[in-house]
Amino acid sequence: MKVHFIRSGERRYGMRIEREGAPVLVMDPAPGFDPDLPHDMVHFVVEAVLGLKAGVFGQIAAGGDAGSFHVEAGGALSAKERQRAARKQVAKGAKLIKSQGREGELSELAAFLFDVGWRSSTRPDSAAQRVALGEAERTRAALSPDERARIDSAQSRVFGDFERLSATWRALRVGEALVLEWPSTKVI
């Protein structure tokens, strides 16, 4: 599965996901633009490094839509085939979301923790950051000891990937894309 993070405007990004044997999914605009690292790229890295199969990108790889992507218009499919594919996509996505269990929740919690931790080390101290750090401490306390250990052991790899991908992302001009192949964090 190839995931394109597209800088679609000065303060905007979109996504295009190519999956073998499945319709292309898109989302534009995507939520959480950031000049250093967009929200969905944070999720991608965290889920890939932690090996989460029920997070956003694991669900998409399994044939879902994570509840927020839609089948790309145009392409090789007729309008009727696109409608059928979209209905099938929504049904499969809903089923995957229902079945994600704790791993889906862990994806959200871990993405939040890694995002706050990384940004607190790369951006100047602010009142908003102090609030986020306090919330991160409460979130971390709610994790099981095994989940905390799993997150702790992945921190250096996640932060390293954030640094590497952030440098590439910042260098993109409007209309350009950073493409990753799931579940690797390698730029292709």
Backbone as ProteinMPNN parsed JSONL, in Angstrom:
{"seq_chain_A": "MKVHFIRSGERRYGMRIEREGAPVLVMDPAPGFDPDLPHDMVHFVVEAVLGLKAGVFGQIAAGGDAGSFHVEAGGALSAKERQRAARKQVAKGAKLIKSQGREGELSELAAFLFDVGWRSSTRPDSAAQRVALGEAERTRAALSPDERARIDSAQSRVFGDFERLSATWRALRVGEALVLEWPSTKVI", "coords_chain_A": {"N_chain_A": [[0.857, -1.17, 0.0], [0.671, 2.125, -0.946], [1.12, 5.282, 0.402], [0.383, 8.536, -0.138], [1.347, 11.622, 0.961], [0.303, 14.68, 0.403], [1.278, 17.932, -0.23], [-0.997, 20.14, -0.508], [-1.583, 22.802, -0.458], [-0.569, 26.03, 0.864], [-0.983, 25.88, 3.658], [-2.092, 23.346, 3.96], [-2.925, 19.911, 3.451], [-3.336, 16.836, 1.64], [-4.34, 13.411, 1.105], [-3.552, 10.401, -0.65], [-4.215, 7.105, -1.283], [-2.957, 4.179, -2.493], [-3.904, 0.932, -3.128], [-3.268, -2.476, -3.67], [-5.399, -4.257, -5.753], [-7.665, -2.961, -4.821], [-9.87, -0.1, -4.643], [-8.522, 3.226, -5.168], [-8.021, 5.399, -2.456], [-8.893, 8.631, -1.173], [-8.352, 11.746, 0.571], [-8.951, 15.031, 0.961], [-9.304, 18.237, 1.935], [-6.979, 16.984, 4.396], [-7.134, 16.446, 7.937], [-5.415, 18.38, 10.468], [-3.09, 19.827, 9.557], [0.352, 20.53, 9.644], [3.34, 22.368, 9.634], [5.656, 20.971, 10.151], [5.103, 18.204, 10.581], [2.419, 16.476, 9.51], [-0.722, 15.499, 11.026], [-1.76, 12.912, 10.241], [0.544, 11.717, 9.268], [2.0, 11.408, 11.561], [0.42, 9.43, 12.801], [0.8, 7.373, 10.903], [3.582, 6.76, 11.156], [3.754, 6.029, 13.903], [1.963, 3.839, 14.068], [3.173, 2.091, 12.221], [5.751, 1.651, 13.345], [5.082, 0.596, 15.882], [3.768, -1.632, 15.048], [0.996, -1.816, 14.766], [-1.997, -3.173, 13.778], [-4.671, -2.546, 13.741], [-5.031, 0.143, 13.703], [-5.446, 3.334, 12.067], [-4.073, 3.087, 9.509], [-3.599, 0.345, 9.345], [-6.22, -0.584, 9.24], [-6.984, 0.475, 6.767], [-5.199, -0.857, 5.064], [-6.233, -3.382, 5.374], [-8.48, -3.234, 3.877], [-10.396, -1.381, 4.599], [-11.721, 1.964, 5.249], [-11.132, 3.624, 7.279], [-13.065, 5.3, 8.161], [-12.861, 7.874, 7.188], [-11.81, 8.324, 4.667], [-12.406, 8.42, 1.094], [-13.484, 6.767, -1.95], [-11.575, 7.374, -4.806], [-12.554, 9.64, -7.33], [-13.181, 9.18, -10.832], [-10.659, 7.582, -12.82], [-10.124, 4.093, -13.674], [-12.526, 2.861, -13.138], [-16.029, 2.594, -13.811], [-18.804, 4.866, -13.276], [-20.867, 3.483, -11.994], [-19.475, 1.22, -11.039], [-17.724, 2.515, -9.314], [-19.527, 3.524, -7.398], [-20.506, 1.113, -6.323], [-18.097, 0.068, -5.33], [-17.545, 2.04, -3.447], [-19.698, 1.734, -1.615], [-19.165, -0.871, -0.701], [-16.674, -0.393, 0.399], [-17.285, 1.389, 2.533], [-18.891, -0.28, 4.142], [-17.086, -2.351, 4.809], [-15.147, -0.805, 6.098], [-16.604, 0.167, 8.328], [-17.067, -2.232, 9.687], [-14.426, -2.963, 10.339], [-13.682, -0.827, 12.005], [-15.423, -1.241, 14.157], [-14.365, -3.61, 15.129], [-11.831, -3.044, 16.044], [-10.925, -2.785, 18.699], [-8.805, -2.588, 21.621], [-6.358, -2.05, 20.41], [-6.856, -0.187, 18.376], [-7.558, 2.02, 19.902], [-5.157, 2.321, 21.275], [-3.545, 3.177, 19.2], [-4.428, 5.83, 18.816], [-3.837, 6.945, 21.369], [-1.048, 6.488, 21.611], [-0.102, 7.893, 19.361], [-0.758, 10.496, 20.122], [0.843, 10.762, 22.464], [3.506, 10.401, 21.459], [3.579, 12.495, 19.608], [3.265, 14.836, 21.215], [5.505, 14.515, 22.885], [7.667, 14.602, 21.045], [7.312, 17.133, 19.831], [7.606, 18.778, 22.049], [10.263, 18.681, 22.464], [11.271, 19.922, 20.26], [10.178, 22.403, 19.817], [9.741, 25.781, 21.013], [9.097, 26.386, 24.508], [5.767, 26.767, 25.687], [2.608, 27.992, 26.959], [0.499, 26.439, 25.968], [1.861, 24.144, 25.24], [2.707, 23.22, 27.739], [0.257, 22.546, 28.858], [-0.455, 20.469, 27.112], [1.595, 18.641, 27.703], [0.923, 18.02, 30.35], [-1.527, 16.743, 29.919], [-0.572, 14.612, 28.438], [0.883, 13.231, 30.397], [-1.226, 12.323, 32.029], [-2.538, 10.693, 30.183], [-0.572, 8.777, 29.66], [-0.406, 7.583, 32.181], [-2.763, 6.189, 32.193], [-2.315, 4.004, 30.625], [-1.55, 0.501, 30.306], [1.05, -1.31, 32.102], [2.471, -2.906, 30.231], [1.8, -1.651, 27.798], [2.947, 0.876, 28.208], [5.658, 0.143, 28.345], [6.015, -0.856, 25.769], [5.648, 1.472, 24.245], [7.71, 3.067, 25.298], [9.97, 1.604, 24.475], [9.929, 2.032, 21.767], [10.38, 4.696, 21.361], [12.853, 6.058, 20.543], [13.165, 5.212, 17.889], [10.738, 6.083, 16.72], [10.908, 8.906, 17.133], [13.236, 9.4, 15.652], [12.333, 8.704, 13.065], [10.32, 10.651, 12.833], [11.923, 12.991, 12.754], [13.435, 12.595, 10.378], [11.386, 12.337, 8.391], [10.079, 14.737, 8.764], [11.956, 16.617, 7.888], [11.973, 16.047, 5.15], [9.26, 16.55, 4.537], [9.006, 19.328, 5.133], [10.531, 20.38, 3.089], [9.014, 20.081, 0.819], [7.235, 21.48, -1.971], [4.16, 23.193, -2.772], [1.866, 20.968, -4.195], [3.604, 18.864, -4.406], [4.53, 15.553, -3.2], [5.066, 13.357, -0.436], [5.839, 10.052, -0.293], [5.039, 7.026, 1.209], [5.488, 3.537, 1.908], [3.342, 1.287, 3.266], [3.946, -1.314, 5.602], [6.233, 0.177, 6.148], [8.45, 2.884, 7.085], [9.918, 4.096, 5.242], [10.776, 6.419, 2.734], [9.491, 6.418, -0.52]], "CA_chain_A": [[0.0, 0.0, 0.0], [1.427, 3.372, -1.04], [0.403, 6.408, 0.995], [0.902, 9.82, -0.612], [1.029, 12.807, 1.758], [0.438, 15.702, -0.629], [1.163, 19.322, 0.215], [-1.967, 20.641, -1.483], [-1.702, 24.258, -0.304], [0.428, 26.571, 1.795], [-1.265, 25.346, 4.998], [-3.083, 22.317, 3.692], [-2.423, 18.689, 2.83], [-4.295, 15.801, 1.306], [-3.753, 12.083, 1.056], [-3.995, 9.48, -1.692], [-3.741, 5.781, -0.886], [-3.054, 3.155, -3.538], [-3.887, -0.419, -2.571], [-3.357, -3.502, -4.708], [-6.674, -4.956, -5.814], [-8.723, -2.183, -4.162], [-9.926, 1.257, -5.182], [-7.689, 4.268, -4.577], [-8.723, 6.237, -1.484], [-8.386, 9.995, -1.06], [-8.905, 12.674, 1.554], [-8.373, 16.354, 0.747], [-8.139, 18.337, 2.81], [-6.836, 16.085, 5.541], [-7.086, 17.261, 9.158], [-4.191, 18.469, 11.256], [-1.887, 20.294, 8.862], [1.437, 21.072, 10.463], [4.477, 22.576, 8.742], [6.72, 20.014, 10.452], [4.663, 16.821, 10.452], [0.959, 16.43, 9.585], [-1.33, 14.567, 11.981], [-1.855, 11.545, 9.732], [1.887, 11.169, 9.149], [2.314, 10.966, 12.927], [-0.25, 8.129, 12.953], [1.449, 6.394, 10.035], [4.848, 6.353, 11.768], [3.503, 5.347, 15.178], [1.357, 2.537, 13.798], [4.159, 1.234, 11.552], [6.806, 1.276, 14.29], [4.511, -0.263, 16.93], [3.182, -2.816, 14.43], [-0.444, -1.827, 15.026], [-2.768, -3.599, 12.601], [-6.054, -2.075, 13.83], [-5.063, 1.601, 13.674], [-5.946, 3.939, 10.821], [-3.47, 2.539, 8.293], [-3.847, -1.085, 9.34], [-7.594, -0.77, 8.75], [-7.003, 0.761, 5.328], [-4.506, -1.963, 4.405], [-7.133, -4.539, 5.433], [-9.601, -3.008, 2.974], [-11.34, -0.398, 5.129], [-11.519, 3.365, 4.887], [-10.889, 4.313, 8.551], [-14.169, 6.213, 8.414], [-12.626, 9.253, 6.759], [-11.353, 8.389, 3.278], [-13.422, 8.015, 0.12], [-12.971, 6.231, -3.208], [-11.193, 8.436, -5.744], [-13.389, 9.806, -8.523], [-12.451, 8.982, -12.088], [-9.88, 6.352, -12.895], [-10.548, 3.022, -14.577], [-13.85, 2.363, -12.789], [-17.195, 3.343, -14.276], [-19.521, 5.499, -12.168], [-21.587, 2.427, -11.279], [-18.472, 0.428, -10.318], [-17.232, 3.362, -8.224], [-20.569, 3.539, -6.361], [-20.489, -0.208, -5.698], [-16.849, -0.009, -4.558], [-17.676, 2.95, -2.296], [-20.594, 1.086, -0.639], [-18.417, -1.984, -0.133], [-15.621, 0.223, 1.201], [-17.887, 1.912, 3.763], [-19.313, -1.421, 4.958], [-15.89, -3.009, 5.351], [-14.556, 0.142, 7.041], [-17.401, 0.171, 9.564], [-16.81, -3.501, 10.362], [-13.073, -2.91, 10.899], [-13.687, 0.132, 13.117], [-16.093, -1.918, 15.283], [-13.563, -4.718, 15.639], [-10.441, -2.656, 16.311], [-10.596, -3.042, 20.096], [-7.834, -1.768, 22.342], [-5.269, -1.634, 19.523], [-7.271, 1.053, 17.719], [-7.45, 3.069, 20.918], [-3.733, 2.515, 21.532], [-3.029, 3.987, 18.094], [-4.721, 7.237, 19.127], [-3.104, 7.352, 22.568], [0.389, 6.517, 21.324], [0.165, 9.012, 18.444], [-0.8, 11.713, 20.942], [2.019, 10.805, 23.345], [4.716, 10.627, 20.669], [3.499, 13.832, 19.013], [3.542, 15.821, 22.272], [6.892, 14.339, 23.313], [8.582, 15.077, 20.006], [7.179, 18.585, 19.657], [8.112, 19.489, 23.23], [11.723, 18.745, 22.367], [11.676, 20.653, 19.054], [9.562, 23.733, 19.75], [9.893, 26.552, 22.259], [8.122, 26.183, 25.58], [4.613, 27.662, 25.661], [1.533, 27.575, 27.862], [-0.233, 25.352, 25.315], [2.682, 22.95, 25.317], [2.675, 22.74, 29.124], [-1.044, 21.881, 29.018], [-0.37, 19.207, 26.377], [2.451, 17.74, 28.471], [0.124, 17.547, 31.484], [-2.489, 15.771, 29.381], [0.204, 13.425, 28.058], [1.177, 12.492, 31.631], [-2.454, 11.629, 32.425], [-2.767, 9.64, 29.189], [0.43, 7.731, 29.906], [-0.777, 6.896, 33.418], [-3.916, 5.334, 31.915], [-1.872, 2.838, 29.863], [-1.086, -0.649, 31.09], [2.52, -1.37, 32.136], [2.974, -3.451, 28.96], [1.667, -0.619, 26.769], [3.984, 1.893, 28.476], [6.95, -0.439, 27.962], [6.023, -0.923, 24.3], [5.839, 2.842, 23.769], [9.061, 3.496, 25.693], [10.987, 0.934, 23.67], [9.843, 2.518, 20.387], [10.529, 6.159, 21.294], [13.973, 6.572, 19.754], [12.895, 4.962, 16.459], [9.659, 6.983, 16.289], [11.433, 10.269, 17.057], [14.155, 9.437, 14.511], [11.506, 8.759, 11.848], [9.704, 11.98, 12.792], [12.951, 13.955, 12.32], [13.754, 12.337, 8.972], [10.241, 12.651, 7.543], [9.803, 16.162, 8.909], [12.877, 17.34, 7.004], [11.472, 15.849, 3.785], [7.973, 17.232, 4.437], [9.233, 20.782, 5.107], [11.153, 20.746, 1.814], [8.065, 19.962, -0.296], [6.491, 22.646, -2.46], [2.752, 22.904, -3.027], [1.673, 20.049, -5.306], [4.508, 17.727, -4.274], [4.09, 14.544, -2.235], [5.974, 12.43, 0.251], [5.162, 8.768, -0.454], [5.517, 5.951, 2.081], [4.85, 2.245, 1.648], [2.939, 0.635, 4.509], [4.1, -0.695, 6.914], [7.563, 0.757, 6.317], [8.471, 4.348, 7.169], [10.884, 4.507, 4.229], [10.241, 7.231, 1.641], [9.688, 5.774, -1.826]], "C_chain_A": [[0.901, 1.231, 0.0], [0.561, 4.524, -0.528], [1.104, 7.697, 0.59], [0.413, 10.918, 0.338], [1.34, 13.993, 0.854], [0.288, 17.085, -0.014], [0.275, 20.017, -0.824], [-2.216, 22.141, -1.39], [-0.648, 24.737, 0.671], [0.25, 26.019, 3.206], [-2.332, 24.253, 4.891], [-2.383, 21.083, 3.12], [-3.586, 17.742, 2.557], [-3.562, 14.47, 1.279], [-4.375, 11.284, -0.08], [-3.384, 8.135, -1.346], [-4.03, 4.777, -1.994], [-2.909, 1.791, -2.885], [-4.055, -1.423, -3.7], [-4.714, -4.197, -4.627], [-7.83, -4.242, -5.143], [-8.726, -0.778, -4.74], [-8.975, 2.211, -4.451], [-8.555, 5.1, -3.633], [-8.077, 7.615, -1.434], [-9.045, 10.719, 0.111], [-8.184, 14.008, 1.324], [-9.458, 17.398, 0.935], [-8.171, 17.278, 3.899], [-6.684, 16.948, 6.79], [-5.692, 17.307, 9.784], [-2.957, 18.842, 10.474], [-0.885, 20.795, 9.884], [2.635, 21.242, 9.539], [5.617, 21.582, 8.978], [6.317, 18.573, 10.199], [3.143, 16.774, 10.585], [0.463, 15.312, 10.511], [-1.333, 13.128, 11.473], [-0.491, 10.907, 9.512], [2.379, 10.692, 10.518], [1.703, 9.583, 13.141], [0.456, 7.049, 12.137], [2.713, 5.855, 10.708], [4.602, 5.533, 13.03], [2.937, 3.952, 14.938], [2.34, 1.581, 13.135], [5.206, 0.746, 12.547], [6.279, 0.328, 15.366], [3.886, -1.546, 16.367], [1.688, -2.945, 14.668], [-1.208, -2.148, 13.739], [-4.203, -3.069, 12.604], [-6.145, -0.556, 13.933], [-5.566, 2.073, 12.325], [-5.388, 3.218, 9.596], [-3.572, 1.023, 8.221], [-5.243, -1.4, 8.824], [-7.668, -0.556, 7.241], [-6.326, -0.368, 4.556], [-5.381, -3.216, 4.366], [-8.381, -4.355, 4.577], [-10.624, -2.008, 3.446], [-11.036, 1.015, 4.648], [-11.262, 4.245, 6.111], [-11.951, 5.366, 8.847], [-13.98, 7.615, 7.883], [-12.126, 9.397, 5.322], [-12.501, 8.022, 2.345], [-12.746, 7.549, -1.166], [-12.743, 7.388, -4.175], [-12.132, 8.46, -6.95], [-12.54, 9.578, -9.763], [-11.744, 7.651, -12.097], [-10.512, 5.343, -13.829], [-11.96, 2.522, -14.296], [-14.947, 3.235, -13.398], [-17.879, 3.962, -13.059], [-20.25, 4.452, -11.328], [-20.617, 1.567, -10.464], [-17.912, 1.207, -9.128], [-18.223, 3.4, -7.077], [-20.593, 2.216, -5.601], [-19.242, -0.346, -4.818], [-16.939, 0.868, -3.309], [-18.575, 2.334, -1.226], [-19.876, -0.057, 0.076], [-17.333, -1.464, 0.81], [-16.155, 0.701, 2.547], [-18.288, 0.772, 4.686], [-18.114, -2.116, 5.598], [-15.224, -2.105, 6.389], [-15.287, 0.156, 8.371], [-17.155, -1.098, 10.372], [-15.428, -3.487, 11.03], [-12.998, -1.959, 12.09], [-14.308, -0.517, 14.347], [-15.197, -2.961, 15.93], [-12.154, -4.328, 16.081], [-10.01, -2.844, 17.762], [-9.554, -2.09, 20.663], [-6.716, -1.272, 21.416], [-5.614, -0.345, 18.778], [-7.159, 2.237, 18.667], [-5.978, 3.369, 21.216], [-3.089, 3.345, 20.425], [-3.232, 5.474, 18.384], [-3.89, 7.735, 20.309], [-1.61, 7.477, 22.299], [0.741, 7.656, 20.375], [0.186, 10.329, 19.214], [0.467, 11.835, 21.787], [3.305, 11.09, 22.573], [4.73, 12.038, 20.072], [3.859, 14.903, 20.044], [5.006, 15.728, 22.707], [7.889, 14.888, 22.317], [8.525, 16.59, 19.873], [7.715, 19.351, 20.864], [9.628, 19.585, 23.19], [12.188, 19.58, 21.174], [11.123, 22.067, 18.963], [9.74, 24.465, 21.066], [8.767, 26.264, 23.245], [7.0, 27.213, 25.459], [3.575, 27.144, 26.652], [0.77, 26.399, 27.266], [0.553, 24.047, 25.397], [2.686, 22.368, 26.732], [1.353, 22.019, 29.408], [-1.007, 20.517, 28.325], [0.495, 18.195, 27.121], [1.723, 17.181, 29.697], [-0.885, 16.5, 31.05], [-1.773, 14.478, 28.979], [0.549, 12.588, 29.292], [-0.042, 11.716, 32.101], [-2.76, 10.472, 31.467], [-1.825, 8.472, 29.431], [0.081, 6.916, 31.15], [-1.938, 5.928, 33.199], [-3.538, 4.078, 31.125], [-1.48, 1.705, 30.805], [0.441, -0.61, 31.134], [3.12, -1.916, 30.833], [2.899, -2.419, 27.839], [2.716, 0.479, 26.956], [5.357, 1.384, 28.039], [7.09, -0.487, 26.437], [6.299, 0.457, 23.706], [7.252, 3.324, 24.086], [10.131, 2.883, 24.795], [11.0, 1.43, 22.222], [10.201, 3.994, 20.245], [11.675, 6.626, 20.405], [13.744, 6.347, 18.26], [11.821, 5.914, 15.939], [10.189, 8.402, 16.13], [12.42, 10.421, 15.901], [13.403, 9.516, 13.19], [10.814, 10.11, 11.716], [10.703, 13.009, 12.259], [13.222, 13.822, 10.822], [12.608, 12.745, 8.051], [9.884, 14.129, 7.607], [10.696, 16.981, 7.975], [12.407, 17.235, 5.553], [10.176, 16.621, 3.575], [8.159, 18.753, 4.311], [9.796, 21.237, 3.768], [10.185, 20.684, 0.628], [7.462, 21.306, -0.668], [5.038, 22.222, -2.67], [2.641, 22.05, -4.293], [2.58, 18.826, -5.242], [4.031, 16.795, -3.168], [5.267, 13.795, -1.64], [5.224, 11.101, 0.233], [5.852, 7.718, 0.404], [4.797, 4.657, 1.707], [4.603, 1.539, 2.966], [3.413, -0.804, 4.503], [5.505, -0.149, 7.179], [7.447, 2.281, 6.504], [9.499, 4.915, 6.194], [10.174, 5.309, 3.131], [10.521, 6.518, 0.333], [9.505, 6.793, -2.935]], "O_chain_A": [[1.787, 1.362, 0.845], [-0.574, 4.712, -0.966], [2.266, 7.922, 0.93], [-0.791, 11.118, 0.495], [2.504, 14.277, 0.572], [-0.71, 17.375, 0.645], [0.747, 20.427, -1.885], [-2.989, 22.687, -2.177], [0.086, 23.931, 1.242], [1.236, 25.72, 3.88], [-3.322, 24.243, 5.622], [-1.388, 21.191, 2.403], [-4.656, 17.839, 3.157], [-2.34, 14.407, 1.411], [-5.544, 11.456, -0.427], [-2.174, 8.032, -1.14], [-5.178, 4.555, -2.378], [-1.933, 1.519, -2.184], [-4.892, -1.238, -4.583], [-5.122, -4.664, -3.564], [-8.876, -4.849, -4.915], [-7.715, -0.313, -5.265], [-8.669, 2.023, -3.273], [-9.683, 5.46, -3.968], [-6.869, 7.754, -1.626], [-10.129, 10.359, 0.57], [-6.965, 14.1, 1.473], [-10.425, 17.437, 0.174], [-9.222, 16.757, 4.27], [-6.163, 18.061, 6.713], [-4.9, 16.377, 9.636], [-1.891, 18.262, 10.679], [-1.258, 21.418, 10.878], [2.922, 20.352, 8.739], [6.451, 21.377, 8.097], [7.106, 17.797, 9.66], [2.622, 17.01, 11.675], [1.153, 14.317, 10.738], [-0.946, 12.217, 12.205], [-0.37, 9.683, 9.563], [3.088, 9.69, 10.616], [2.382, 8.667, 13.606], [0.682, 5.942, 12.625], [2.894, 4.643, 10.817], [5.183, 4.461, 13.2], [3.393, 2.986, 15.55], [2.349, 0.39, 13.446], [5.516, -0.444, 12.587], [6.953, -0.637, 15.725], [3.517, -2.443, 17.126], [1.166, -4.055, 14.762], [-1.062, -1.453, 12.734], [-4.883, -3.133, 11.58], [-7.216, -0.019, 14.218], [-6.062, 1.275, 11.531], [-6.153, 2.784, 8.735], [-3.626, 0.469, 7.123], [-5.437, -2.353, 8.07], [-8.329, -1.311, 6.528], [-6.821, -0.79, 3.511], [-5.283, -4.018, 3.437], [-9.248, -5.228, 4.555], [-11.63, -1.794, 2.769], [-10.207, 1.228, 3.762], [-11.184, 5.468, 5.995], [-11.746, 6.231, 9.698], [-14.837, 8.472, 8.094], [-12.035, 10.518, 4.821], [-13.464, 7.38, 2.767], [-11.594, 7.887, -1.437], [-13.596, 8.26, -4.341], [-12.459, 7.415, -7.514], [-11.324, 9.764, -9.738], [-12.185, 6.699, -11.452], [-11.336, 5.693, -14.675], [-12.54, 1.827, -15.13], [-14.809, 4.455, -13.488], [-17.556, 3.608, -11.925], [-20.251, 4.524, -10.099], [-20.91, 1.223, -9.319], [-17.658, 0.637, -8.067], [-17.83, 3.32, -5.913], [-20.688, 2.204, -4.374], [-19.329, -0.825, -3.687], [-16.463, 0.484, -2.241], [-18.247, 2.404, -0.042], [-19.965, -0.195, 1.296], [-17.106, -2.025, 1.882], [-15.545, 0.445, 3.584], [-18.051, 0.844, 5.892], [-18.131, -2.428, 6.788], [-14.785, -2.578, 7.437], [-14.656, 0.157, 9.428], [-17.048, -1.047, 11.597], [-15.283, -3.949, 12.162], [-12.325, -2.254, 13.077], [-13.792, -0.369, 15.455], [-15.259, -3.172, 17.141], [-11.365, -5.195, 16.455], [-8.823, -3.045, 18.021], [-9.441, -0.941, 20.238], [-6.186, -0.18, 21.624], [-4.742, 0.499, 18.573], [-6.72, 3.319, 18.279], [-5.598, 4.527, 21.389], [-2.181, 4.133, 20.691], [-2.314, 6.276, 18.215], [-3.309, 8.819, 20.253], [-0.979, 8.452, 22.707], [1.763, 8.318, 20.555], [1.049, 11.176, 18.982], [1.092, 12.895, 21.821], [4.105, 11.929, 22.987], [5.772, 12.693, 20.038], [4.675, 15.781, 19.764], [5.67, 16.751, 22.878], [8.848, 15.561, 22.695], [9.559, 17.255, 19.809], [8.226, 20.461, 20.712], [10.213, 20.471, 23.813], [13.369, 19.914, 21.08], [11.558, 22.847, 18.116], [9.875, 23.839, 22.117], [7.642, 25.945, 22.861], [7.247, 28.383, 25.165], [3.654, 26.008, 27.12], [0.428, 25.459, 27.983], [-0.022, 22.978, 25.6], [2.671, 21.148, 26.898], [1.329, 21.008, 30.111], [-1.474, 19.524, 28.883], [0.159, 17.012, 27.164], [1.886, 16.01, 30.041], [-1.077, 15.491, 31.728], [-2.308, 13.384, 29.159], [0.508, 11.359, 29.232], [0.085, 10.568, 32.528], [-3.19, 9.401, 31.896], [-2.241, 7.313, 29.408], [0.254, 5.697, 31.165], [-2.081, 4.954, 33.939], [-4.364, 3.178, 30.974], [-1.124, 1.937, 31.96], [1.065, 0.045, 30.3], [4.163, -1.438, 30.384], [3.816, -2.315, 27.024], [3.304, 0.955, 25.985], [6.129, 2.124, 27.43], [8.154, -0.194, 25.892], [7.092, 0.589, 22.773], [7.913, 3.921, 23.236], [11.083, 3.557, 24.403], [12.001, 1.256, 21.526], [10.314, 4.495, 19.126], [11.476, 7.518, 19.581], [14.092, 7.205, 17.448], [11.963, 6.486, 14.858], [9.949, 9.04, 15.105], [12.44, 11.459, 15.24], [13.771, 10.285, 12.301], [10.728, 10.659, 10.617], [10.355, 13.815, 11.396], [13.236, 14.814, 10.092], [12.829, 13.421, 7.046], [9.438, 14.707, 6.616], [10.232, 17.931, 7.346], [12.438, 18.219, 4.814], [10.007, 17.278, 2.548], [7.528, 19.384, 3.464], [9.559, 22.373, 3.356], [10.502, 21.182, -0.453], [7.211, 22.155, 0.187], [4.733, 21.031, -2.737], [3.237, 22.363, -5.323], [2.347, 17.849, -5.954], [3.236, 17.183, -2.312], [6.314, 13.629, -2.267], [4.086, 11.032, 0.698], [7.068, 7.538, 0.345], [3.653, 4.675, 1.252], [5.542, 1.227, 3.698], [3.294, -1.471, 3.475], [5.91, -0.032, 8.336], [6.445, 2.881, 6.116], [9.9, 6.073, 6.307], [9.104, 4.921, 2.662], [11.64, 6.065, 0.091], [9.629, 6.454, -4.112]]}, "name": "protein", "num_of_chains": 1, "seq": "MKVHFIRSGERRYGMRIEREGAPVLVMDPAPGFDPDLPHDMVHFVVEAVLGLKAGVFGQIAAGGDAGSFHVEAGGALSAKERQRAARKQVAKGAKLIKSQGREGELSELAAFLFDVGWRSSTRPDSAAQRVALGEAERTRAALSPDERARIDSAQSRVFGDFERLSATWRALRVGEALVLEWPSTKVI"}
